[in-house]
Amino acid sequence: MFGMSSRHHIDDFMRGRIIGKIEEGRKITDVAREFDIAHSVVSRLWKSFKTTGMCSRRHRGGRVRSTTPAEDRYIVLSAKRNRRTTAQQVANQFLAASGKQISRKTVARRLRGGGLYAR
């Protein structure tokens, strides 16, 4: 991994995720820490996002991920906790826990990412 000390270059994907978290009501400090980016960088991003507004944030290529890294961990953990769970059951648990609808396919994809295989 490249030296993780506050990345200065932030790609659109990353920017979208950072903005998304702040829009969800997370504190800039927490988001900065989570992504390991200087607070000033995150704060500047958020300010320029608010001024340029939503227009700049229409997805330009690249599939937008339906889950955050924390949610991915949750998905993998709930599958590990009970090996007999189907991807659909994990998706249902996830919906109950987060209020967010994800597809069985998304779950299967995250589990593969976590080195597990879903039924």
Protein Blocks (a to p, Z undefined) as FASTA:
>chain_A
ZZfbhcfbdcfklmmmmmmmmmnopafklmmmmnopafklmmmmmmmmmmnommlmccee
hiadfbdfklmmmmmmmmmmpmmbcfklmmmmmmmmnopacdfklmmmmmmmnopacZZ
